[in-house]
Amino acid sequence: MDTCPFDLETYLNRINFGGSTDVCPDTLTRLHHAHFYTFPFENFDVLLGRGISLDPQVVFNKLVLKKRGGYCFELNGQ
C-alpha cells in the first residue's frame, strides 16, 4: 500500500497544539479539540465545480499547508 509522508510537526503547528504527545486519553482529547477548532467546514471547491480529492497528500496540502478548511469528507476521512 502506498503511503504519503505525514509531517506531524507541521500539522501540530497548524492546529496550535503544544505540550505532551504521550499516547493517552488526555492527549487524544486535546488533539481532537485543536483539530476541530482549527479546520472549518468549507465547500468552495465544490461550489466552484473544482471537485474534491480524498488523496491524503492533497488533503494535507489543502488543510495544513494552504491553511484552508475542508469539505466533510476531507475533514472526517480515514
C-alpha positions in Angstrom: 0.0 0.0 0.0 1.3 3.5 -0.9 1.5 5.9 2.0 2.1 9.6 1.8 4.5 11.4 4.1 2.7 13.0 7.0 4.6 15.9 8.6 3.4 15.6 12.2 5.3 18.7 13.4 3.8 20.9 10.6 0.3 19.5 11.5 0.7 20.2 15.2 1.9 23.7 14.5 -1.1 24.3 12.2 -3.5 23.3 14.9 -1.6 25.2 17.6 -1.0 22.1 19.6 1.5 22.3 22.3 2.6 20.1 25.2 2.9 16.4 25.5 2.1 14.0 22.7 2.1 11.0 25.0 -0.4 8.3 23.9 -3.3 8.7 26.4 -6.9 9.8 26.6 -6.0 13.3 27.6 -3.7 13.8 24.6 -6.4 12.4 22.2 -9.0 14.8 23.7 -6.7 17.8 23.3 -5.8 16.8 19.7 -9.4 16.4 18.8 -10.4 19.8 20.2 -7.4 21.5 18.5 -8.2 19.9 15.1 -11.9 20.6 15.4 -11.5 24.3 16.2 -8.8 24.8 13.6 -10.4 23.5 10.4 -13.7 25.0 9.4 -16.2 23.4 7.0 -15.6 24.8 3.6 -17.2 23.8 0.3 -15.8 26.5 -2.0 -14.2 23.9 -4.3 -17.5 22.0 -4.7 -19.4 25.2 -5.4 -16.9 26.3 -7.9 -17.0 23.0 -9.7 -13.5 22.0 -8.9 -14.4 18.8 -7.1 -12.5 17.4 -4.2 -9.8 14.8 -3.8 -9.6 12.5 -0.8 -6.0 11.7 -1.6 -4.2 12.1 1.8 -1.4 14.2 0.4 -3.9 16.5 -1.4 -6.0 16.9 1.8 -2.8 17.6 3.9 -1.7 20.2 1.4 -5.1 21.9 1.4 -5.8 21.9 5.1 -2.3 22.2 6.6 0.0 23.9 4.1 -2.6 26.1 2.3 -4.4 26.8 5.7 -7.9 26.2 4.3 -10.9 24.5 5.6 -12.3 21.3 4.1 -15.4 19.5 2.9 -17.0 17.0 5.2 -15.1 14.0 3.7 -11.8 15.9 3.8 -12.2 16.7 7.5 -13.5 13.4 8.7 -11.8 10.9 6.4 -9.9 7.7 7.1 
